[in-house]
Amino acid sequence: MRDLLAHADLARYAGQFVWLELSYDEPRNRDFLTRYGANATPTFFVINPKDESIVAMQTGAMSLGELRRFLDRGAAAVSAKRLTPADATLIRGDGLMAEQPAEAAKTYLQALQSSAADWSHRELAEASLVKAFQASGQWQRCAETAASDAATMKRDALFVRTIVDGMWCLVSGGSAAWVDNETKTLQPFAEEALSLSITVRDHRDSIYRTLMLIEVARKNDSAALKWGDRWLAELDRIRPRGDDERSAIDIARVENVQIVGDPARILPALRASEKAMPNNYVASLRLAQIEMAAKQYDQAIATCHRGLARTPGAFGKTWLLEIEAEALEKKGLTAEARQLLQEALNSAEQIPSGNSRERVIAAIKKTLESSSPQPK
């Protein structure tokens, strides 16, 4: 998304918006992230300057067309003198989505039930409802709603978003009895979404990964590898326009082989990226992850050192320290590993996002407890 924003023509919005980009790694952003519940990257808000309320909210990547529609919707909500009941309810759902997704789902349902048959935001509300079901862990309702709504949706970005969220709910459903039946319905839609030129790279990544995970759950690694190889081949054909796009492609490569495949397959590309982006700690972090997966522990430790020298924020520093600690543990250097985990714990205390901070701290403490010397 940062690459898209860097190259997007948004001149028509000059004077309508005050643009604000906030990093999860900056402690000074903690109040905003806590207030608005920004727990995913990327998350987009349009905030009403009159009362600082959310009038539009969306998580995940967008195409340029979808971004423009999102901004238009937010601007219309701020300037409207009167809203229809359905539109007002949709806005209320967006305001609840980040911190109370279950309540957001109820609100989106109310918007759909109170709307006219030709409501212009019907498919937006349907896609938002599926996302709310996913975010609140209502996996079956999410998958069933996605399958039902997708059948009648226009083949546009909202269709793709609906399929992406529905596929993740299939994966989250695990071995539940309903999963196989909904997979039969949703998988053809997922393959159709891959054939659409409007499907952005991040959504393609989600679809490929969910198709891989479904096959792994079926113990069909050969089918999963076919999906993975197809996606890696697509990624290899992309010529990144800048560091942001290069980094995003590398993240997709890493997420791919973490499901199934040979980690060594992507090491040359990751090493080339780290060299091409000498100030980017994320490039080092991703490379260290895959060197760990390839059991190249000394290389992973050296890569973590390079990443830490690239001045990461609290989240990145914590993650790099955790990877290095894991590499030391694999080498049998338990005391050194515990010392680094303690450093990681101290760094985690500075993570701005409350939910992320608590989750990371809990995970590190669990690792420290599991590695504590047992009394004889």
Steps between C-alpha positions, in 0.01 A plus 500: 500500500781745572628442147153565358462818704843620385395473134125573523346808340283639780517866390121531491493459880726800564346718769248234604720289725780545748716195433649322800723192491581337834754227571435222752862535611480862619420537875350845436221333298383285790208724598355502149542126450340430836210740448407378154591136547734469203615138539572399140735627230393680294189656656339805341272750671310805388444707814240775530686816612187630676487231768797272413264207434572232240284540190675235289743224588662218306781256563722338242636597163294688242530567130515863392136489393395352833703761689328781309157353576597471867604867512187609315284310746675660796476848353130454422428383853668808648327749269152344494232702677277194534576130466262216427453264795696230316792735425510625859499141628779404261714785633425390857619149409828640368548682828457175694703278271850546639424433867159328505470291183216286636295814562605629158361181343163559669503859380582409139216249510268777619615720214421227248162426657399867506617580147308520178551227241693741276718647779825616341711372792345154524804308374730713716290409806505132397880502467532685832273247670719210384808685629329561835410132531862412430639756745267375775584132445159401361661271245198306375275804464786676323557221246130438440426870453797544267390205287140624485574865427783438252266318265308820419774762540650698216848369422678795652719579801217435748456151356871434543503632858203278584670192359830575678328529838283196437803290407681600820192392695513160329861462612411615852217247515754219512341154492145613577232304316377801301840587350504245215157604375580872501838433337323344202307824456769756579804348327364553146434863591858526630637368172276744315637787710853401399398536135382860546740779404364717783621258771788681669819322603417486872166334428662259256742412779214427740316286248807296406591448865152390601488257207835362619386473861182318402704240309748464787206437735389226260855358519540565130837678497553443129187702418607769748843520336339551159311804629816624673718457193243681288503797739880508530526500122266801484706680764824429315357668189430827681758775460459714815468875450662578833595377844143482630391269219818293528437455873138399443602240242755354742239475774278306259789265418567436868135435583483258209788270600402516867195295404676240288805492274878529502622810687821500298285570190458865599828573680674651191214746447494600868877551510481715187229709665698551820792622292275726292339655812793575735288708740200268520493280810200305368716361219739361761215370714342303216836359393578391857163325523572289195861430597353361822259285302793376291691422825771751413530624858832685481381689192173585675685644800720714275194618309324598824805707597479684167130557550547640851760740361234638265320679788170312512215619723387313809302236312774427248772496765299256712443268206866499396610424857253211516635350177858532620407343835339207318816453291716500815266245661534275194878521539472390862585843644206509741630762743580743219159436347322581827697822535389611154139408576517723806623781275212424263256521791634842597469617140145363473392729783552791258273369222239774445195288410344367822367172358823425316708590804305270731503213251877520441580534871286197582672292230850592619413426862364162395824423316706604801293282731529198272878537483547547876728239663286236664570425871665166564 
